[in-house]
Amino acid sequence: MTTEFSISSGFPEDQRKVAALLFWQAFSGKLGKILAPEEKALRLIERILDPDHAISALSPEGKLVGMAGFKSPEGAFVDGTLKDMTAIYGHFGGLWRGLLLDLLERETEPDILLMDGIFVAESARGSGIGSALLEAICEEARRRNLSRVRLDVIDTNPRAQSLYERFDFQAKSREETGPFKRLFGFSSATRMERVL
């Protein structure tokens, strides 16, 4: 499949709803039980996506066909607060969801750019967009004078892990979800790093 695309920083504001939908399609298996129902999940994601921590793949017509996000000490691609959660789910619903999502939170580290998700529209998969976004994340780390890129890949996504391995990411450690396996839909996450 051949799909023309360009890579750019951020994402067009008129594509925010598309970005939220693509994010949800990519990560609802992991976040669906916590952020359900879908309508509220989409409202939350649309509200909290930060273009300052995003890299987009756009079709020649300007349509979003893929994205990669990252986290830095200044913020994150998906950068919500408890206030955002309670605005969508109410006080109690926002509180318990926020506490559970904190279990998945990863902190930034010196000299490392933390990738915070990557996804490609189903219709555009197999056209090199994922590879281009991954290389753009590495370029963002270089631009920030960082020496490594870190990401976490869940055990239910072997296709993504294969992509990362092709880009010289090495497994460093593995974290088990333990009693939260059924809730999150995966048993473990592997930390991978690439030295730039």
KEROVEX-789990 format. One line per 8 residues: their letters; for each residue x, y, z of N, C-alpha, C. Coordinates in steps of 0.1 Angstrom, whole numbers, plus 5000, padded with zeros to 4 digits. Layout:
N
A	X,Y,Z,X,Y,Z,X,Y,Z; ...
This chain:
196
MTTEFSIS	5008,4988,5000,5000,5000,5000,5009,5012,5000; 5005,5022,4992,5013,5035,4991,5004,5046,4996; 5008,5053,5006,5001,5064,5011,5011,5076,5012; 5007,5087,5006,5016,5099,5007,5013,5105,5020; 5023,5110,5027,5022,5117,5039,5033,5126,5042; 5032,5136,5051,5043,5144,5056,5043,5144,5071; 5054,5146,5077,5056,5146,5091,5057,5160,5096; 5050,5164,5106,5051,5177,5112,5049,5177,5127
SGFPEDQR	5055,5187,5133,5053,5189,5148,5039,5193,5151; 5034,5189,5162,5021,5192,5167,5010,5185,5159; 4998,5190,5159,4987,5186,5150,4978,5197,5147; 4972,5197,5136,4962,5208,5133,4951,5208,5142; 4947,5220,5147,4936,5220,5157,4923,5215,5151; 4921,5216,5138,4909,5211,5132,4909,5196,5131; 4920,5190,5135,4921,5175,5135,4920,5169,5149; 4917,5178,5159,4917,5173,5173,4907,5161,5175
KVAALLFW	4895,5162,5170,4886,5151,5171,4891,5138,5165; 4897,5140,5153,4903,5128,5146,4914,5122,5155; 4923,5131,5161,4934,5126,5169,4928,5118,5181; 4918,5124,5187,4912,5117,5199,4906,5103,5195; 4900,5102,5183,4894,5090,5178,4905,5080,5175; 4915,5084,5168,4926,5075,5165,4933,5070,5178; 4935,5079,5187,4941,5075,5200,4933,5064,5207; 4920,5067,5207,4910,5057,5214,4911,5044,5206
QAFSGKLG	4910,5044,5193,4911,5031,5186,4924,5024,5189; 4935,5031,5191,4947,5024,5193,4948,5019,5208; 4943,5026,5217,4945,5023,5231,4933,5019,5239; 4922,5018,5233,4910,5014,5241,4911,5000,5247; 4919,4991,5241,4921,4978,5247,4928,4979,5260; 4936,4989,5262,4944,4991,5274,4936,5000,5284; 4929,5010,5279,4922,5020,5287,4907,5019,5288; 4901,5010,5279,4887,5010,5277,4879,5008,5290
KILAPEEK	4883,4998,5298,4876,4995,5310,4876,5007,5320; 4886,5015,5320,4888,5026,5329,4880,5038,5324; 4882,5041,5311,4877,5054,5306,4863,5052,5300; 4857,5040,5299,4844,5039,5294,4834,5047,5302; 4823,5051,5295,4819,5048,5282,4827,5056,5271; 4826,5051,5259,4834,5056,5248,4832,5071,5246; 4819,5075,5247,4816,5089,5244,4824,5098,5254; 4824,5095,5267,4831,5103,5277,4846,5101,5275
ALRLIERI	4851,5090,5271,4865,5088,5269,4870,5097,5257; 4862,5098,5247,4866,5106,5235,4866,5121,5239; 4856,5125,5247,4856,5139,5252,4868,5142,5260; 4872,5133,5269,4884,5135,5278,4896,5136,5269; 4898,5126,5260,4910,5126,5252,4911,5139,5244; 4900,5142,5238,4900,5155,5229,4904,5167,5238; 4900,5167,5250,4902,5178,5259,4917,5179,5263; 4924,5168,5265,4937,5168,5271,4949,5165,5262
LDPDHAIS	4947,5163,5249,4958,5161,5240,4966,5174,5238; 4979,5173,5239,4987,5185,5239,4995,5185,5226; 4993,5194,5217,5000,5194,5204,5015,5198,5206; 5019,5204,5217,5033,5207,5219,5041,5195,5222; 5034,5183,5224,5041,5171,5227,5037,5160,5217; 5034,5164,5205,5029,5155,5194,5037,5157,5181; 5038,5146,5174,5043,5147,5160,5033,5140,5152; 5029,5146,5140,5018,5141,5132,5023,5136,5118
ALSPEGKL	5015,5127,5113,5016,5123,5099,5003,5128,5093; 5005,5136,5082,4993,5142,5076,4993,5138,5061; 4981,5135,5056,4979,5132,5042,4981,5146,5034; 4983,5145,5021,4984,5157,5013,4973,5167,5015; 4961,5162,5018,4949,5170,5021,4949,5176,5035; 4959,5172,5043,4959,5177,5057,4952,5169,5067; 4948,5157,5063,4941,5148,5072,4951,5140,5080; 4948,5139,5093,4957,5132,5102,4956,5117,5100
VGMAGFKS	4968,5111,5097,4968,5096,5094,4976,5089,5104; 4983,5096,5114,4991,5089,5124,4997,5100,5133; 5000,5095,5145,5007,5104,5155,5016,5097,5164; 5026,5104,5169,5034,5099,5180,5035,5110,5190; 5034,5106,5203,5034,5116,5214,5047,5113,5222; 5050,5123,5230,5061,5122,5239,5059,5130,5252; 5066,5126,5262,5065,5133,5275,5079,5139,5278; 5078,5151,5284,5090,5158,5288,5088,5165,5302
PEGAFVDG	5098,5170,5308,5095,5177,5321,5085,5188,5320; 5083,5193,5307,5073,5204,5305,5059,5200,5303; 5057,5187,5301,5043,5182,5298,5043,5169,5291; 5031,5165,5286,5030,5152,5280,5019,5153,5269; 5020,5144,5259,5010,5143,5248,4996,5141,5254; 4994,5132,5263,4981,5131,5270,4983,5136,5284; 4979,5148,5286,4983,5156,5298,4971,5161,5306; 4964,5151,5311,4952,5155,5319,4955,5156,5333
TLKDMTAI	4945,5163,5340,4946,5165,5355,4933,5159,5361; 4933,5159,5374,4921,5154,5381,4909,5163,5378; 4912,5176,5376,4901,5185,5372,4895,5181,5358; 4904,5177,5349,4899,5172,5336,4890,5160,5338; 4895,5151,5346,4887,5138,5348,4874,5141,5354; 4873,5149,5365,4861,5152,5372,4851,5160,5363; 4857,5168,5354,4848,5176,5345,4840,5167,5336; 4846,5155,5332,4839,5146,5323,4831,5135,5331
YGHFGGLW	4837,5130,5342,4831,5118,5348,4825,5121,5362; 4825,5134,5366,4820,5137,5379,4831,5135,5390; 4828,5139,5402,4838,5139,5413,4842,5124,5416; 4833,5116,5419,4837,5102,5423,4843,5095,5411; 4836,5095,5399,4841,5088,5387,4854,5093,5383; 4857,5106,5384,4870,5111,5380,4881,5107,5390; 4877,5107,5402,4887,5103,5413,4892,5089,5411; 4883,5079,5410,4888,5065,5410,4895,5063,5396
RGLLLDLL	4890,5069,5386,4897,5067,5373,4911,5073,5373; 4912,5085,5379,4925,5091,5380,4935,5083,5389; 4930,5077,5399,4939,5069,5408,4944,5057,5400; 4935,5050,5393,4939,5039,5385,4949,5042,5374; 4946,5053,5367,4955,5057,5356,4969,5061,5361; 4970,5066,5374,4983,5069,5380,4992,5057,5380; 4986,5045,5381,4994,5033,5381,5001,5031,5368; 4996,5036,5357,5003,5035,5344,5013,5046,5341
ERETEPDI	5013,5056,5350,5021,5068,5348,5036,5065,5348; 5043,5071,5339,5058,5069,5338,5064,5083,5340; 5074,5084,5348,5081,5096,5350,5092,5098,5340; 5095,5111,5337,5106,5114,5328,5119,5112,5336; 5130,5110,5328,5143,5108,5334,5153,5117,5327; 5164,5121,5334,5174,5130,5327,5180,5123,5315; 5182,5130,5304,5188,5126,5292,5180,5116,5284; 5167,5114,5287,5159,5105,5280,5146,5111,5276
LLMDGIFV	5142,5110,5263,5129,5114,5258,5119,5102,5260; 5108,5104,5266,5099,5093,5269,5088,5094,5258; 5087,5084,5250,5076,5083,5240,5063,5080,5247; 5053,5087,5243,5040,5086,5250,5029,5082,5241; 5032,5071,5233,5022,5066,5224,5025,5069,5209; 5021,5059,5201,5022,5060,5186,5011,5052,5180; 5005,5058,5170,4994,5051,5163,4992,5056,5149; 4987,5047,5141,4985,5050,5126,4971,5046,5123
AESARGSG	4964,5054,5115,4950,5051,5111,4950,5037,5104; 4940,5029,5106,4940,5016,5100,4941,5016,5085; 4935,5026,5079,4935,5027,5064,4949,5030,5059; 4958,5035,5067,4971,5039,5063,4983,5030,5068; 4979,5019,5074,4989,5010,5080,4997,5003,5068; 5009,5000,5071,5017,4993,5061,5024,5003,5051; 5023,5016,5053,5028,5025,5043,5040,5033,5048; 5046,5028,5059,5058,5034,5065,5056,5046,5074
IGSALLEA	5043,5049,5078,5040,5060,5087,5046,5057,5101; 5044,5045,5106,5049,5042,5119,5064,5044,5120; 5071,5039,5110,5085,5040,5110,5089,5055,5109; 5083,5063,5101,5086,5077,5100,5083,5085,5113; 5072,5081,5120,5069,5087,5132,5080,5084,5143; 5084,5071,5143,5094,5067,5153,5107,5074,5150; 5111,5075,5138,5123,5083,5135,5122,5097,5139; 5110,5103,5137,5107,5117,5141,5108,5119,5156
ICEEARRR	5104,5109,5164,5106,5109,5178,5120,5110,5182; 5128,5101,5175,5143,5101,5177,5149,5114,5174; 5144,5120,5163,5150,5133,5159,5146,5144,5169; 5134,5143,5175,5130,5152,5185,5139,5151,5197; 5143,5139,5201,5152,5137,5212,5166,5143,5209; 5171,5141,5197,5183,5148,5193,5182,5163,5193; 5171,5168,5189,5169,5183,5189,5170,5188,5203; 5166,5180,5212,5166,5184,5227,5179,5180,5233
NLSRVRLD	5189,5176,5225,5202,5172,5231,5201,5160,5241; 5192,5151,5239,5190,5139,5247,5197,5127,5240; 5202,5118,5248,5210,5107,5242,5202,5094,5240; 5190,5093,5246,5182,5081,5245,5167,5084,5243; 5160,5074,5237,5145,5074,5237,5141,5062,5244; 5131,5064,5253,5125,5053,5260,5110,5051,5256; 5106,5039,5256,5091,5036,5254,5088,5024,5262; 5075,5021,5264,5071,5009,5270,5061,5002,5261
VIDTNPRA	5062,4989,5259,5053,4982,5250,5047,4971,5257; 5034,4969,5256,5027,4959,5263,5028,4945,5256; 5026,4935,5264,5028,4921,5259,5018,4917,5249; 5007,4924,5248,4996,4921,5238,4999,4928,5225; 5010,4934,5223,5013,4942,5211,5026,4938,5205; 5028,4925,5201,5040,4920,5195,5044,4927,5182; 5035,4932,5175,5038,4939,5162,5045,4952,5165; 5041,4959,5175,5048,4971,5179,5062,4968,5184
QSLYERFD	5063,4958,5192,5077,4954,5197,5086,4951,5186; 5081,4944,5176,5090,4941,5164,5094,4953,5157; 5085,4963,5155,5089,4976,5149,5100,4983,5157; 5098,4983,5170,5108,4990,5179,5122,4983,5178; 5122,4969,5178,5134,4962,5177,5141,4965,5163; 5133,4966,5152,5140,4970,5139,5146,4984,5140; 5142,4992,5149,5148,5006,5151,5158,5006,5162; 5163,4994,5165,5174,4993,5175,5170,4997,5189
FQAKSREE	5157,4995,5193,5153,4996,5207,5157,4983,5213; 5162,4984,5225,5166,4972,5233,5157,4971,5245; 5153,4959,5248,5145,4956,5261,5154,4958,5273; 5150,4966,5283,5158,4969,5295,5152,4962,5307; 5139,4962,5308,5132,4956,5320,5118,4953,5316; 5111,4946,5325,5097,4943,5323,5090,4945,5337; 5078,4950,5335,5070,4953,5347,5056,4945,5346; 5053,4938,5356,5040,4930,5356,5029,4939,5361
TGPFKRLF	5017,4936,5356,5005,4944,5361,4999,4937,5373; 5002,4925,5375,4998,4918,5387,4982,4917,5388; 4976,4921,5399,4962,4920,5401,4954,4929,5391; 4960,4938,5384,4953,4947,5375,4953,4942,5361; 4957,4930,5359,4958,4924,5345,4945,4925,5338; 4934,4920,5344,4921,4920,5338,4916,4935,5335; 4919,4943,5344,4914,4957,5343,4921,4964,5331; 4934,4962,5330,4942,4969,5319,4943,4961,5306
GFSSATRM	4940,4948,5307,4940,4940,5295,4954,4936,5290; 4964,4937,5298,4977,4931,5295,4984,4927,5308; 4993,4918,5306,5000,4912,5318,5013,4919,5322; 5020,4924,5312,5033,4931,5314,5036,4941,5304; 5045,4950,5307,5050,4960,5298,5065,4959,5298; 5071,4960,5286,5086,4959,5285,5091,4973,5283; 5100,4977,5291,5107,4990,5289,5118,4988,5278; 5118,4997,5268,5127,4996,5257,5134,5009,5255
ERVL	5147,5009,5252,5154,5021,5250,5162,5021,5237; 5164,5032,5231,5173,5033,5219,5184,5044,5222; 5196,5040,5221,5207,5050,5222,5209,5057,5209; 5209,5071,5210,5210,5079,5197,5224,5082,5194
